[in-house]
Structure formats: structure tokens, C-alpha cells
Amino acid sequence: MHPSPSVQQAREVLAGRLGEIRKDAGISGRELAARCGWSESKSSRIENARTPPSDADIRAWCRACGADDQALDLIAANRQSADAHVQWRRLQRSGLRRLQESTADLYLQTKVFRTYVSDVIPGFLQTPGYATALLSSIADFRGTPNDVSEAVTARMRRNAVLSRGARRFSFVLEESVLRYRVCSAQTMAAQLGHLLAVMDLPNVALGIIPFAAERTVWPMPTFTIFDDTRVHADTLDAAETLTQPSQIDLYARAFDRLSQGAARGAAARSLVMGALADLD
């Protein structure tokens, strides 16, 4: 079975990076093969993205080129190539419930969540009414099977991790999230009231970046960091799962910068109350 275009593209990027490492070391494919103890044809197949390398192959390649410090990132990229770029339409073919359930195990395994959102209330913090309105619009837009009711139930079940165990959650929201009308005024009022209640939970830290805040980084697409092991970065057509240490570090730095401009405590509650008042 041929790999999907996105998988093949990821393999080609990885192969290109391995080729650059070899060239930077000033050695030929034949010399690389000799140092690694395999055939010259294997080096060629890997470098031309015809054969995906194993983790051990990548370690040997980097060691032969004096680039051991790059091995971890390349291994993570290699593992991502098969599942990093997951098309939403493939996940949603059998409905939205499956999409909600696909991350349940990850949620249970994670101890520290860091989430930045610029578009809608984070899934962790959604009320059933808000989730129903949002998922209904997604199902309509994507043309997926209408299993919104089951998907909302699955999301609420998944979100139980918010109050279970010793997990910590840090959220940073753009103020616009409080004001986007993805549901009725009544449903939005209930959602904002729930947000105020969540802010009192001892394991939740919630900051809101005001419209008028002086920014050190720009608004960006929504992302979640799970412990220090992976990032989910959402786009319109895909869910990127990022596991390279350098990628995780990049998003962690972005989250820290975004957090610096966020209002907290009474100031954050005032922003939510202001959005509530403007619903009338």
C-alpha cells in the first residue's frame, strides 16, 4: 500500500534532513554505509525517501556523521510521518463521536495540560449546550454524519479529567473567545457562567488576553501541550500532532509569551463579566 501524500511528504522532508547531515559531514553515501555497517543501496534508499528508516538507522546515521545531537528530533519526525498530519475528514467520516473518543486515553495519561485558544471556548471547559452548537456547525460545514448528541456525551465524559486525579490545567484565551457568537445568547450566558465557576478550581489557571493588551507575540491558531511530550495544533483541515523536542519547546515558549499578556484573577473575571453584560 502506498503511503498517503502527507506521509510521503513527511518522509521526504526527513530524508532531506538526513542528506544534509551527511553532506555537512563531508562524507559520501558509500562512506556513510561503511561507517554504519550496511549496504550503500540502503543509504541511497533512505536518503531518497524510498525506505523509511528505523530509529536505530537514524541513530547510526547521526553517529556516523558526528551529529548525535540531532538524533532525537529526527527520530520524533520519523515517528510523526505516519500519523502527524491526520486529516479531519478521515477522522470524521464515521461521525464526530469517534473524534472525541480518539483522544480519551491521551487525556487520562497526561498530568499537565497547557492550552491556548483564539477561536472558541476550549473543549475542556465547554458546557453541553455550547458544545452542541459548536459541533453542530462543524458537522454541517464538514458534511459528516449527524451524531452530535453522541459526540457531546463523549466530550463531556472525556472532560471529566478536569476534576479527576492530580492533573493541572493552564488556559490562555484571547478576549475574542468570550464574544464570538457560536450559539444563542442564552447558551453563551450559561457558558460564560460556567467559565467563571471553573476559574475557582484549585487545579485550573485561566488567563485572558485583553483586546487592549500590548503584545509580545501575535494571536495564533489554537494548540494544546500535553505534559512535555506532544503538541496538538489545529488547522481547518488537519490536526497536527507534534512530538519533536524542538517543536514542543517552540510551542512551550509561545505559551509562556502569550501567558505574560494575560489578565488573571479579578481582572480576568471582569473581562468575562463584561462579555456577559454585553449579551443583553
Secondary structure, DSSP 8 states (H G I E B T S, - for coil): ----HHHHHHHHHHHHHHHHHHHHHT--HHHHHHHHTS-HHHHHHHHTTSS---HHHHHHHHHHTT-GGGHHHHHHHHHHTTTSEEEHHHHHTT-HHHHHHTTHHHHHH-SEEEEEESSS--GGG--HHHHHHHHHHHHHHHT----HHHHHHHHHHHGGGGGSSS-EEEEEEEGGGGT--SS-HHHHHHHHHHHHHHTT-TTEEEEEE-TT---SS-----EEEETTTEEEEE-SSEEEEE--HHHHHHHHHHHHHHHHT-B-THHHHHHHHHHHHTT-
